[in-house]
Amino acid sequence: MSDARGGGDRRRGPRQKSRTAPAERSRRGSPARRTAHAVLQAVGEGAYANLELPKALRRARLDDRDAAFATELTYGTLRMQGFYDAVITEAAGRATSRLDGGVLDVLRMGAHQVLAMRVPDHAAADQAVALARSVAGPGAAGLVNAVMRRISESSVAEWRERVVPVEPLAERLSIEHSHPVWIVKALRQALIGHGVATSETADNAVAELLAAHNVPAPVSLVARPGLAEVDELLGAGAHVGRWSPFAAELDGGDPGAIAAVRDGRAAVQDEGSQLLALALAAAPVSGRGDGATEQWLDLCAGPGGKAGLLAAEALAQGADLVANEISDHRAELVRQTLRPALTAAQTAGRHLEVRTGDGREFGVDEPERYDRVLVDAPCTGLGALRRRPEARWRRQPSDLVGLGPLQRGLLVAAIEATRPGGVVAYATCSPHLSETTFVVRDVLKKRDDVEQIEARDLLAHVATGGLTDLGDGPHAQMWPHIHGTDGMFLAVLRKRA
Ligand SMILES: C[S@@+](CC[C@H](N)C(=O)[O-])C[C@H]1O[C@@H](n2cnc3c(N)ncnc32)[C@H](O)[C@@H]1O
């Protein structure tokens, strides 16, 4: 068993020597646990786990096994925080709001080790006590010891029985699957609104969706066409992807160890996200007829995932692409992502440009210029909760209030910037009705120069498998529990010629 699990396991073969002496580990908690705790504390202050954890792992110089333990401990604790807080409230006999923040994170981590990671009770408790002592002083040790003992007395199934209310449904699912109640309700409505559940089947459907958010997402890779081959990724240990012709999936290991990923010819990208870019590139456009080069626009490109695939497709089809992003920092990320494509475009005499600016200005600044426009709108990200474990706790219903006008403004600008016969793809990584179908409906209501075309057919056309269950149409919604992708929404609009 790993050092991080509180002991040594020779069955797992030779391992690097820990840099921390055993006495130190039992006094302050193991390095893996201290690392996870530091990340949880930073996340509590606003940091992003996916950015903070790699830095913390590097700083702690953990070996592979302890790094994997710290990663599972951090992500698993963040995901199941809602359930663990209910358990801790019961076990401590007091609300979690009455516990010191550092101690609460120690207890959440302890609950995760005992209830989900099969760490022996005594090891989890000893380590929790040591960690609590080091972060909050000796006074915390007694409480943590008592709470850990109580948590260990019951299995996870028994804890579910005790802390999950039978009714109302949203509260039940909220505790059982560890999501805020407002997200449970919004996702249930979205499943019905997108036509993949009825009011009779929605309870089961939303439970499946919430459960899917608690399973780590697969590491999907894209081999950017013209720059890398899927075979190159397969040769590096990945297996064939499920939907995208350019996808491969890694079962484990560091994607950065693959040369094509290091060079930016391939990248980590959800397959749903790949399909959206491919659907826009494949959508029929009409009316140009002058033999002129097609002009493509990615209006909200940062950090550049879809732009990377669009740029490769633009090069393959002999089109030009502008990738725009409002934030300087994120525009720089787009530049880095597009570096190999920028070189290839220069060689091919194609125009590929990264711009920094407000996408809402394109309609006025460049009316009717573009043939294909992607609006991958800023959104709540409720479709990507399995990748961003803390996002469910950080997002608020009030976020939708600010995003709504921005999403509508960007879609209007995209339509204005599209020439007659051209197409606009409106996408979000959220299935929330307020940022998907309602946005499209509101914008279409006020215009007669644009029609919605079948996004489901386009996605099915570019996908390698039989892609179904995308909803009532004409827009399409992908789901983690149905398609194994992030919850991506796509509506495709054609400007009337
Ligand atoms: C969902 S992300 C785009 C993800 C990107 N397409 C990808 O695949 O990597 C939305 C982006 O829109 C940017 N954004 C927000 N407001 C904007 C605006 N008014 N104009 C242009 N970009 C904006 C955000 O900074 C963010 O990078």
The ligand as an SDF file (V2000), in Angstrom:
LIG
                    3D

 27 29  0  0  0  0  0  0  0  0999 V2000
  -16.5080   28.5560  -23.5670 C   0  0  0  0  0  0  0  0  0  0  0  0
  -15.0860   29.5050  -23.6800 S   0  0  0  0  0  0  0  0  0  0  0  0
  -14.5280   29.1220  -25.2990 C   0  0  0  0  0  0  0  0  0  0  0  0
  -13.7970   27.8140  -25.3580 C   0  0  0  0  0  0  0  0  0  0  0  0
  -13.0460   27.6380  -26.6670 C   0  0  0  0  0  0  0  0  0  0  0  0
  -13.8920   27.7440  -27.8160 N   0  0  0  0  0  0  0  0  0  0  0  0
  -12.3160   26.3150  -26.7070 C   0  0  0  0  0  0  0  0  0  0  0  0
  -12.7880   25.3590  -27.3200 O   0  0  0  0  0  0  0  0  0  0  0  0
  -11.2320   26.2480  -26.1190 O   0  0  0  0  0  0  0  0  0  0  0  0
  -15.6930   31.1110  -23.8860 C   0  0  0  0  0  0  0  0  0  0  0  0
  -14.6310   32.1600  -24.1080 C   0  0  0  0  0  0  0  0  0  0  0  0
  -15.2890   33.3860  -24.4360 O   0  0  0  0  0  0  0  0  0  0  0  0
  -14.5060   34.4390  -23.9560 C   0  0  0  0  0  0  0  0  0  0  0  0
  -15.3630   35.6480  -23.9540 N   0  0  0  0  0  0  0  0  0  0  0  0
  -16.1630   36.1260  -22.9760 C   0  0  0  0  0  0  0  0  0  0  0  0
  -16.7720   37.2460  -23.3910 N   0  0  0  0  0  0  0  0  0  0  0  0
  -16.3600   37.4850  -24.6510 C   0  0  0  0  0  0  0  0  0  0  0  0
  -16.6310   38.5020  -25.6020 C   0  0  0  0  0  0  0  0  0  0  0  0
  -17.4640   39.4940  -25.3200 N   0  0  0  0  0  0  0  0  0  0  0  0
  -16.0190   38.4400  -26.7940 N   0  0  0  0  0  0  0  0  0  0  0  0
  -15.1630   37.4220  -27.0790 C   0  0  0  0  0  0  0  0  0  0  0  0
  -14.8560   36.4400  -26.2280 N   0  0  0  0  0  0  0  0  0  0  0  0
  -15.4610   36.4670  -25.0210 C   0  0  0  0  0  0  0  0  0  0  0  0
  -14.0580   33.9520  -22.5970 C   0  0  0  0  0  0  0  0  0  0  0  0
  -12.9250   34.6730  -22.1700 O   0  0  0  0  0  0  0  0  0  0  0  0
  -13.7720   32.4810  -22.8950 C   0  0  0  0  0  0  0  0  0  0  0  0
  -12.4190   32.3160  -23.2290 O   0  0  0  0  0  0  0  0  0  0  0  0
  1  2  1  0
  2  3  1  0
  2 10  1  0
  3  4  1  0
  4  5  1  0
  5  6  1  0
  5  7  1  0
  7  8  2  0
  7  9  1  0
 10 11  1  0
 11 12  1  0
 11 26  1  0
 12 13  1  0
 13 14  1  0
 13 24  1  0
 14 15  1  0
 14 23  1  0
 15 16  2  0
 16 17  1  0
 17 18  1  0
 17 23  2  0
 18 19  1  0
 18 20  2  0
 20 21  1  0
 21 22  2  0
 22 23  1  0
 24 25  1  0
 24 26  1  0
 26 27  1  0
M  CHG  2   2   1   9  -1
M  END
$$$$
